[in-house]
């Protein structure tokens, strides 16, 4: 799975806001135009998942591309190609 597989996202180096500053999570929600429970926050640092989860977002602790792909399929956000 490549980053280009995603339609959009919030990247800290682009918005000049570092995790776990709450603003980055709020930017995600605003950009998505969906409530927090309809958003998925993915990060490889577990401590950065905590604020997103507190806001009500689904969170995924990134470990590998295959693990991420499997988790997104579980959430029905990717088609199951099997």
PyMOL commands that set and color helices and strands:
alter all, ss='L'
color gray80, all
select helices_A, chain A and resi 3-5+12-15+22-32+36-38+46-54+65-74
alter helices_A, ss='H'
color red, helices_A
select strands_A, chain A and resi 40-43+58-61
alter strands_A, ss='S'
color yellow, strands_A
deselect
rebuild
show_as cartoon
